[in-house]
Amino acid sequence: MLKPKNSPTIKKRRVNAILVAKTSTNRTIYLHQRLTREQLVHLKANEQFFCPSCGDSLLLKIGTIKIPHFSHKIHSDCATFSESESPAHLYGKTMLHTFFSQKNHHVELEKYFPVIRQRADLLVDRQYAVEFQCSPIPVQQIKSRTDGYRAAGIEPLWLLNTNDSKREGIHFIKLKSYERAFVQQEKGCSFLLSFDPAANRFYYCSSLFFIGGFRWIAKIKSLAAEKQTFPFALPRKLTKIEFEEVFEMAMIERPRFVRSQQFVQNRFQNLFWRACYELRLDAATLPLAIGVPLTGNHLLEGHCIEWQLQALVAKSQGVSMLEFVKSAQVKLGPETTVPNAVQHLERYLEIYRLMEANKEDRKLLLELLYDNYCKNV
């Protein structure tokens, strides 16, 4: 992991720590990157510190291993600062505070909202709650915190922590369920935004194409903090050359999936084999238009080869896509509505129909898929 000079060593050990305190004169002190060690020593010697939430006394700790932080002098029942935090989380918050300050935005660390009983990692311009997420979190908790902020008139912005230098370009990636819940939708763009505090860079995973399970194809692009804007910059859509790379990766994925189905115990009950049988298709030579990358594949659960085959079976039986979705033969993705799923399935069937006369025409299929992508981003 890249680490800037003079940055603190980031241990995995978790500590009960606070980055903001009040003084005896009600002045707010933020422990951000611009405070030197000498300034911190002077503060510790000349000030008394109090918790901004419960009012109890705080200690300023300035060690050589842990990031400088405040902590309650004695065991406290302070609900807002009772959770232990990793040094990586504390360091990331201070780096983000520096980022927003340098961009001349009004920023507050660890802002507590009593009405909704939530504490934001950072409050920017009094209207954006920035959450820097360093550990797995239940999807329902993401939703409840998001709803809480919006009920208070605050727009939440979630950033994932990344501590590895990511390869840029088009790649297969894996997204866990909670990471998937952080995917943002802005002006037709879907992307996942993360921040590497050690490298001081933002990473975008954009143009996300769901394959199945935890597997996606995405474009990864980084942006140095000094070049980032706020509101955050939006990723650009794929060029045709980049989309062709996505398409070729999806084609590579097809035989991998077929191999994974070779040793299932009951092929008659298996969705893939049963659909191949009903459509009289050879699994080893599937039509080119099966398993294709489409914007919106995440609207349906399961591997894209499976549900695309199932949709073709339903069509061959004269079943409408509305009936198909309502019959629960295909599982909808998180928060997917029936109309959205139906529209996506119908778009896919139209592409397949246009390919029927030229089933192995890669150039035609690429044109159809890129046109579909451009219309839906």
C-alpha positions in Angstrom: 0.0 0.0 0.0 1.3 3.4 -0.9 1.9 5.7 2.1 2.8 9.4 1.9 5.8 10.7 3.8 5.2 11.6 7.4 1.8 9.8 7.5 1.0 7.8 10.6 1.5 4.1 10.6 -1.9 2.6 10.2 -2.4 -0.3 12.5 -5.5 -2.6 12.4 -6.0 -2.3 16.2 -9.2 -0.5 17.0 -9.5 2.4 19.5 -12.2 4.4 21.2 -11.3 7.8 19.7 -12.7 11.2 18.9 -11.3 13.8 16.4 -13.3 16.8 17.6 -13.6 18.4 21.0 -14.8 21.6 22.7 -12.5 23.8 24.9 -13.5 25.6 28.2 -14.2 28.7 26.0 -16.5 26.6 23.8 -14.0 26.7 20.9 -14.2 23.7 18.6 -10.9 21.8 18.0 -10.5 19.5 15.0 -7.5 17.1 14.9 -6.8 17.4 11.2 -3.6 17.1 9.2 -2.6 20.7 9.4 -1.9 20.6 13.1 1.7 19.9 13.8 3.0 17.9 16.7 4.3 21.1 18.4 0.8 22.7 18.1 -0.8 19.6 19.6 1.6 19.6 22.5 0.9 23.3 23.1 -2.9 22.6 23.0 -2.6 19.7 25.5 -0.6 21.8 27.9 -2.9 24.9 27.8 -6.4 23.7 27.2 -9.1 21.6 28.7 -11.2 19.5 26.4 -14.8 18.3 26.6 -16.9 15.9 24.6 -19.2 17.9 22.1 -22.0 15.5 22.8 -22.1 14.5 26.4 -19.9 17.3 27.9 -17.6 15.0 29.8 -13.8 15.7 30.0 -11.6 14.4 27.3 -7.9 13.6 27.1 -5.8 14.6 24.1 -3.5 11.7 23.2 -0.4 12.3 21.1 1.4 9.1 20.6 4.0 7.9 18.0 2.0 4.9 16.8 -1.7 5.8 16.9 -3.1 8.8 15.2 -3.6 11.8 17.6 -7.1 11.6 19.1 -9.3 12.5 22.1 -10.8 10.0 24.4 -13.0 10.2 27.5 -11.1 10.4 30.8 -13.2 7.7 32.4 -15.6 5.1 31.2 -18.4 7.0 29.5 -21.9 6.2 28.5 -21.7 8.7 25.7 -23.7 7.0 23.0 -22.4 9.0 20.1 -18.7 8.0 20.7 -19.1 4.6 22.2 -18.0 2.7 19.1 -14.3 1.8 18.6 -12.7 2.9 15.4 -9.8 1.6 13.4 -6.8 4.0 12.9 -7.4 3.7 9.2 -10.9 5.2 9.6 -9.6 8.0 11.8 -6.8 8.7 9.3 -9.2 8.7 6.4 -11.5 11.2 8.1 -8.6 13.6 8.7 -7.5 13.3 5.1 -11.0 14.0 3.9 -11.3 16.9 6.2 -8.1 18.3 4.7 -9.4 17.7 1.2 -12.7 19.6 1.7 -10.9 22.4 3.6 -8.4 22.9 0.8 -11.3 23.1 -1.7 -12.7 26.0 0.5 -15.8 24.1 1.7 -17.2 24.4 5.2 -16.5 21.1 6.8 -17.1 19.7 10.3 -15.7 16.4 11.6 -17.9 13.9 13.5 -21.0 16.1 13.4 -23.8 14.8 15.6 -27.5 15.2 14.7 -29.5 14.8 18.0 -32.9 14.6 16.3 -32.0 11.5 14.3 -29.3 10.3 16.7 -26.7 9.9 14.0 -23.1 11.1 13.8 -21.7 11.8 10.3 -18.0 11.3 9.7 -18.0 14.7 8.0 -20.6 17.4 7.3 -19.8 19.4 4.2 -21.4 22.8 3.5 -24.1 22.0 6.1 -25.9 19.8 3.6 -23.8 16.7 2.8 -23.1 13.9 5.3 -19.9 12.1 4.1 -19.5 8.6 5.5 -16.1 6.9 5.1 -16.9 3.2 5.4 -13.9 1.0 6.3 -15.6 -2.2 7.4 -18.6 -4.4 6.4 -22.0 -3.0 7.4 -25.5 -4.6 7.2 -27.3 -3.3 4.1 -30.3 -2.5 6.3 -28.1 -0.2 8.4 -26.9 1.6 5.3 -30.5 2.2 4.3 -31.7 3.3 7.8 -28.7 5.8 8.1 -29.4 7.1 4.6 -33.1 7.6 5.3 -32.2 9.3 8.6 -30.0 11.9 7.0 -32.5 12.6 4.3 -35.3 13.0 6.9 -33.1 15.7 8.4 -32.6 17.4 5.1 -29.0 16.2 4.7 -27.8 14.3 1.6 -25.6 11.3 2.5 -22.5 10.5 0.4 -20.9 7.1 1.1 -17.2 6.5 0.3 -15.6 3.1 0.7 -12.1 2.8 2.0 -9.6 1.2 -0.3 -6.1 0.5 0.9 -4.6 -1.1 -2.2 -3.3 0.5 -5.4 -5.9 -0.7 -7.9 -5.1 -1.6 -11.5 -6.8 0.9 -13.8 -8.7 -0.2 -16.9 -11.5 -2.8 -17.6 -11.5 -5.7 -15.1 -13.6 -8.4 -13.5 -14.3 -7.3 -9.9 -16.1 -8.8 -6.9 -18.7 -6.7 -5.0 -20.0 -8.0 -1.7 -23.7 -7.3 -0.8 -22.9 -4.3 1.4 -20.5 -2.8 -1.3 -23.3 -3.2 -3.9 -25.5 -1.1 -1.7 -23.0 1.8 -2.1 -23.4 2.0 -5.9 -24.4 5.5 -6.8 -26.7 6.6 -9.6 -26.1 10.1 -10.9 -27.3 11.5 -14.3 -27.5 8.0 -15.8 -24.1 6.9 -14.4 -23.8 4.0 -12.0 -20.5 3.9 -10.1 -18.9 3.0 -6.8 -16.6 5.6 -5.3 -13.8 4.8 -2.9 -10.9 6.7 -1.3 -7.4 5.7 -0.5 -6.2 8.0 2.3 -2.6 6.8 2.1 -2.3 7.6 -1.6 -4.7 10.5 -1.3 -6.6 9.3 -4.4 -10.2 8.6 -5.2 -11.1 5.5 -7.2 -14.1 5.0 -9.4 -15.6 1.7 -10.4 -18.0 2.7 -13.1 -19.8 1.2 -16.1 -20.8 -1.7 -14.0 -22.0 -4.9 -15.8 -23.4 -7.5 -13.4 -22.4 -11.1 -14.4 -23.7 -13.1 -11.5 -23.1 -13.9 -7.8 -20.4 -11.3 -6.7 -18.9 -11.0 -10.2 -19.1 -7.8 -12.3 -17.2 -6.2 -15.1 -16.2 -2.6 -14.4 -13.9 0.2 -15.5 -11.5 1.3 -12.7 -10.2 4.9 -12.9 -8.4 6.9 -10.2 -8.3 10.6 -9.6 -5.7 12.4 -7.3 -7.3 14.4 -4.5 -5.9 17.7 -5.8 -7.7 17.1 -9.2 -11.0 16.0 -7.6 -13.9 18.4 -7.4 -16.9 18.7 -5.1 -19.6 17.8 -5.7 -17.6 14.8 -6.8 -16.7 14.4 -10.5 -18.8 11.9 -12.5 -17.2 9.2 -14.5 -17.3 9.3 -18.3 -19.2 6.6 -20.3 -17.2 4.0 -22.1 -15.8 4.6 -25.5 -16.7 2.0 -28.1 -13.2 0.5 -27.9 -13.6 0.2 -24.1 -17.0 -1.4 -24.5 -15.6 -3.9 -27.0 -13.2 -4.9 -24.2 -16.2 -5.4 -21.9 -17.9 -7.5 -24.6 -14.8 -9.7 -25.1 -14.6 -10.3 -21.3 -18.2 -11.4 -21.2 -17.5 -13.8 -24.0 -14.6 -15.2 -22.0 -17.0 -15.6 -19.1 -19.4 -17.9 -21.0 -17.3 -21.1 -21.2 -16.2 -20.6 -17.6 -19.8 -20.6 -16.5 -20.6 -23.6 -18.7 -17.7 -25.5 -17.1 -19.1 -24.7 -13.6 -22.3 -26.4 -14.6 -20.8 -29.6 -15.8 -20.9 -31.5 -12.6 -24.3 -30.5 -11.1 -26.1 -33.5 -9.7 -29.6 -33.1 -11.2 -29.5 -31.5 -14.6 -33.3 -31.6 -15.1 -33.8 -29.3 -12.1 -30.8 -27.1 -13.0 -32.0 -23.8 -14.6 -29.2 -23.7 -17.1 -29.4 -27.3 -18.4 -33.2 -27.3 -18.4 -33.3 -24.1 -20.5 -30.8 -25.5 -23.0 -32.9 -28.7 -23.3 -36.1 -26.8 -23.9 -34.5 -24.5 -26.5 -32.6 -27.4 -28.0 -29.3 -25.7 -27.6 -25.8 -27.2 -27.3 -24.3 -25.8 -24.1 -20.8 -25.8 -25.8 -22.0 -23.7 -28.7 -24.5 -21.2 -27.3 -25.7 -18.5 -29.6 -23.5 -15.4 -29.4 -26.3 -13.3 -27.9 -26.6 -15.3 -24.7 -24.6 -14.1 -21.7 -24.2 -10.6 -23.1 -23.3 -7.5 -21.0 -26.2 -5.1 -20.7 -26.6 -2.0 -18.6 -29.2 -3.1 -16.0 -28.2 -6.8 -15.7 -28.1 -6.1 -11.9 -31.9 -5.8 -12.0 -32.1 -9.6 -12.1 -30.4 -12.0 -9.7 -28.6 -15.1 -10.9 -26.0 -15.4 -13.7 -26.9 -13.4 -16.8 -26.7 -16.6 -18.9 -29.3 -18.3 -16.8 -32.0 -15.5 -16.9 -31.3 -14.7 -20.5 -32.0 -18.4 -21.4 -35.1 -18.4 -19.1 -36.4 -15.4 -20.9 -36.0 -17.1 -24.2 -37.8 -20.2 -23.0 -40.7 -18.0 -21.7 -40.9 -16.2 -25.1 -40.9 -19.5 -27.0 -43.9 -20.6 -24.8 -45.8 -17.4 -25.6 -45.4 -16.0 -22.0 -45.1 -12.3 -21.8 -42.2 -10.8 -19.8 -44.7 -9.3 -17.3 -46.1 -12.8 -16.7 -42.6 -14.2 -16.6 -41.5 -11.8 -13.9 -44.7 -12.1 -11.8 -44.4 -15.9 -11.9 -41.2 -15.5 -9.8 -39.3 -17.8 -12.2 -36.6 -15.2 -12.1 -35.4 -13.4 -8.9 -35.4 -9.6 -8.9 -32.3 -7.7 -7.7 -32.3 -5.5 -4.6 -35.0 -2.8 -4.9 -35.8 -3.8 -8.5 -39.4 -3.0 -9.5 -41.4 -5.3 -11.7 -41.8 -2.6 -14.5 -38.0 -2.1 -14.6 -37.3 -5.8 -14.8 -39.9 -6.2 -17.6 -38.4 -3.3 -19.6 -34.9 -4.8 -19.2 -36.0 -8.2 -20.3 -37.8 -6.8 -23.3 -34.8 -4.8 -24.4 -32.7 -8.0 -24.2 -35.3 -10.0 -26.3 -35.3 -7.3 -28.9 -31.5 -7.6 -29.3 -31.7 -11.3 -29.5 -34.5 -11.0 -32.2 -32.3 -8.7 -34.3 -29.5 -11.3 -34.1 -31.6 -14.3 -35.2 -30.8 -13.9 -38.9 -27.1 -13.4 -38.2 -26.5 -15.4 -35.0 -22.7 -15.3 -35.1 -22.2 -11.7 -36.4 -20.0 -10.3 -33.6 -19.8 -6.9 -35.3 -23.6 -6.5 -35.4 -24.0 -7.7 -31.8 -21.4 -5.3 -30.6 -23.2 -2.4 -32.4 -26.5 -3.4 -30.8 -25.1 -3.8 -27.3 -23.1 -0.5 -27.5 -26.2 1.3 -28.8 -28.2 -0.2 -25.8 -25.4 0.9 -23.4 -25.4 4.5 -24.8 -29.1 4.9 -24.5 -29.1 3.7 -20.9 -26.3 5.7 -19.3 
